[in-house]
């Protein structure tokens, strides 16, 4: 469960960094596309890992 918490923390940090990068608007269209795609992946990973964490915490 500690590993899951660490994973969630790292994903949240990456999400914050990508959001900041996208708000700067200094990126070309290719970089914006890549950042947007990665951000979408991160959101899905955060959701699935959060669900897993909640499930495990209910078992404890």
LINMOUR-V241180 format. One record per residue. N is the residue number from 1. SS is DSSP state (helix for helix, strand for strand, loop for the rest). Layout:
N	SS
N	SS
This chain:
1	loop
2	helix
3	helix
4	helix
5	helix
6	helix
7	helix
8	helix
9	helix
10	helix
11	helix
12	helix
13	helix
14	helix
15	helix
16	helix
17	helix
18	helix
19	helix
20	helix
21	helix
22	helix
23	helix
24	helix
25	loop
26	loop
27	loop
28	loop
29	helix
30	helix
31	helix
32	helix
33	helix
34	helix
35	helix
36	helix
37	helix
38	helix
39	helix
40	helix
41	helix
42	helix
43	helix
44	helix
45	helix
46	helix
47	helix
48	helix
49	helix
50	helix
51	helix
52	helix
53	helix
54	helix
55	helix
56	helix
57	helix
58	helix
59	helix
60	loop
